[in-house]
Amino acid sequence: MTNENILNYTIQENDKTVKSILRENLKFSKRLSKSLELSNNIYLNGNTTKLNKSVFRGDILSIKFEEEEESFEAVNMQINILYEDTDLLIVNKPPYMVVHPTKSHQNDTIANGVAYYFKQKGIHRKVRLVNRLDMNTSGIVIIAKNPYAHNELANQMKSNVVDKYYYAIVKGAVEKDEDIINEPIARLKPDDIIRVVNPSGKECITHYQVENRLIDGTNTLVKLKLETGRTHQIRVHMKYIGHPILGDTLYGQESSLIERQALHCYEMKFQQPITKELINIRCPLPNDMTKLLSDEKFVR
């Protein structure tokens, strides 16, 4: 078994049972805990054990995840790896690439490339995407290598404790140097792609600060932090305040300066799901946005 198939947890307290550690500390469901016990995939200090076994500080509890077959087609393509450990793979998604297969993109996605990478490295795991980006948004995509890491990071995302930072070039001169947009976003019809600010929507909070502006006031570079993580949140909120993202054809209009929405996920901060270490990932701006920002007409 590879390291990606084993979860090792060091017991920090005395007089608890394997069951209580799995349920209370690791947040395993009752069903999963029982399934692991029945398949003899729970180990204490290297030996198989049962849920009612007592554990003590310093013991090593190990959970073995069965090897899996990936359902995504493995396709040899270049993936830009930003970070990797036994639980996570973090990549830089280029613009114009879909994160996972769809009807129109079945084998040219991030998931296809990661499936190939896993296969080459002998990692017998499914590709578990923790976050997703729109096709024309670039930046950080996190993949979990085991179900526990995926569940833990998904919970961090839902609890809004993951710090997510973006850069966007928006239309017009943003007046305030910084502000918070706290407006609910909704999809008015079930089959609508477009979202709008609407009182019926879910809470959405976006922080932004101006990095620099064009001298002629046509565009502004803003740095954004998401306090919540809704679909199209940044794109909807920036349109709402009158500054749609440059090149965003869904919420604004196409641009001669860039062929997509000028939006990039450049930084994420979160807890490593097993070690609880703070992970801080940064991802450089892609060439199309860098080219725009190198224009001497941008000023602070």
N, C-alpha and C positions, 0 to 999 in steps of 0.2 A: 504493500500500500504506500502511496506517495504521501508527503506531508499534508497535501491539500485534502486528504481523506481522513485525517486525524485531527481532532480538537483536543488539546491538552489544557487542563485547568488546574491551577494550584490552589488547594483548599486554604482559606484564610482564617477559618474559625474552627472551634472544637465542638464535639458532641452534636453533629448533624448527620443526617443520612444522605446517601446518594440521591434518593428521591427528592429531598428538600433542596439539595444543591441544584439539581436539574430544574426543578420547578421555580424556586425562589431566586436563585442567583443567575441561572442561565436562561430562565424564561421558556423552558421547553414545555410543550403541552403535555397533559396527562397521557394522551394517546401516543405521542411520539416517544415519551419516556418508556412506556410499556412495550412498545414495538422494539426499541433498542435493547431492552432487557431480554425479550423473547428471542431475539436474533443474536444474543451473546456479543453485542457490540459495545458494552460498557466495561471499562477496565479500571481497576484501582491499583496503582503502583505496578502496572504491567500484567496483572492477572484479571481474568473476567470476574465480574462481581454482580450483585443483585441490588435492586432499588432500596431494600431495607438495611443494607450494610452501613454501619457507622463509619464516619470519616473524621479525620483530625487535621489540625493545622500542619501544612507541609506535605500532605498526601497529594499525589498526582492523579486526578481523575481524567481518563481519556475516553473520548467518544469516537467510534469508528463509523464513518459514513460509507455506505456501499458505493462501489464504482458505478458510474452512470454512462449511458450512451447519449451523445448530443443529438438533438433533433434538427438543429440547424446544419445546413450543408457546409462542410469545411472548404473554404476557398483561400488559396494562397494569395495574399495581398499584403502590402506594407501597412503595418499598424505602428503608430507612434506611441511607445510606452513611456508614461510619465513616472510610474511607480509600480512596484510589484512586491508582494510578500506571500506567505503561504496561504493567506485568506483572500487577498484582493489583487486585482489587476486594474490599473487606471490608465486610460489612454486619452490621447488628444484627437478628438473627432474633427476632421477637416470639413469645410463647408461643402455642400452639395452631396453629402453622404447620409444615407438613412441609418438609423441605429439598429433596427431589427427588420427582418424580412416582411414585405408587404406584397400585395398582388403585383404591383408594378416594379418592385425591387426584391427579387427572390434570392439572389446570391451575390449581391454586391454591397453588403451592409457591414457595419462594425461587428455584428454578431457572427457573420460568416468568417471574417478575418480572425476573430478571437477563437472561434471553434477550430480553425486550422492551427493556430498557435498552440492551443491546448493539446491538440493531437500530436504535434511535433515534439512537445515537451513531455508527453506521457502523462498529462493531467486528465484523468478520466472523470471530468465533471461537466455538468451542463453550464451553459453561459447564462448567468443570472444577472441581469441588468438592474442596477440599483437606481440609476436615474437615466433620463432620456432627454435628448435635445431635438428640437425641430431640425428637419433636413438642412435648412439653410442657416442654422445657427452652429457656430463652431465652439470647440472647447472640451471641457473635462467630462468624461463618461466613466463611471465606476462600475466594475464587474466583480461580483462576489464569486469565490471559488467553492463555497460550500453553503448548504441551506441555512446554517446557523448564522454565518457572517451576513448573508443576504437579509435575513429576518431582523438582525440587530441594526443594520444600517437603515433598512426600510423604516424601522421604528424611530430611529433618530431623525430621519427625513420627516415623518409624520408629526413628530413632536416639535419640529422647527428648531432643532438644536444644531443642525448643520449650517455653518456659515457659508453662504453662496454669493460670490461676487462676480459681476459682469462688467464688461465695457460695451458701450453702445455709442454710435454716432447718430445723432438725431437731427431732424430738420429744425431750422430756426435758431434764434438766440435764446437759450433758456435764461429767464430773468433771474431767478433765485440761485444763489451759489450752492445751496443745498436745501433739501426739503424731504418730507415724508408723504407719500401718497397712500392714504388709507381709504380705499374705496372697494366695495364688494364687486366681484366679477361673476357673470352668469352666462350660460348658453341658453338663449331664449327658446330655442326649439331643439329637440333631442338630436336631430340630424344636422344641426348647424355646425360648421367649422368655426365660424367667427364667434368670439366672445365679446361681451360689452360690459361696461360698468352699469350695474343695475341693483337696486335695493334688494331684489330677490336672491342675489348671488351670495357666494361664500366670502368670508372675510379675506381680504388681500392687502398686504402691506409691503410697499416698496420704498426703500431709502435711496436717495440719489444725491450726488454732489457733482458739480461741474469741474471737470479737469482743465479744459481749455475751450476757447471759442474761436470761430473764424472772424477775421477782422470785419468782413462785410456782413456778418450776422446770419449767414445762410445755414450754417451747421454748428453743432456743439458736441464735444466729446464728454460723456457723462460716465461716472463710475456708479454702479448700482449694487445694493445689497438686498437680497430677498429675505424678508422675515417670514413670509409664507411661500409656498411653491405651487401655484396654480398654473394650468395650461395657458400659455401665451401671456402670462401675467405682465411681464415687462412691456411687451408690445402693446397690450391693451392700455396699461396705465400711462405710457408715454403719449399714446394717441389722445387719451382723455385730457391731458394737460396741454394739448395743442402742439406736441412735438413728436410726431411719429418717427420711428426708426428709419434712417436713410435706406432706401431700397426695399422697404417692406411693402410688397405689392398687395398683401392681404389687409393691412391696416393703414396703408398710406399709398404710395405710388412708386413705380420703378424709377431708377436713377441712372444717369449716364456715368456716375462716379464709381458705382459698385453694382454687381449683378445679383446681389442678395441683400437680405436685411443685415445691416452692419452691427451684429450682435455676437458677442463672444463670452463664454463662461471661462474666466481666467483664474479663479482661485476657489478652493473649497477647504474648509477646516472641519474636522470631525474626529470622533474617538475611534481608534482601531477597535473593531468589535470584540476581539479576544483579549488583547493586552491592555486595552483602555488608554493606550498612548495617544497623545494628540498628534494627528496627521495633518500637515498643511501642504497642499498641492497647488502649485502654480503652473499655468500653461501660457506660453507666449502668444501674442497676437499673431494671426495669420497674415500672409503677405498682402492680401487685398486691403485689409484695414491699416496695416503698417504703411502701405504706400499712400493712403489717404492722409494719414497723420503726419507724414514726412513733408507735406505741403507747407511751405514757409508762411502761408497765409493764416495758419493756426497760431493763436497767441494765448498766453495764459490769461 
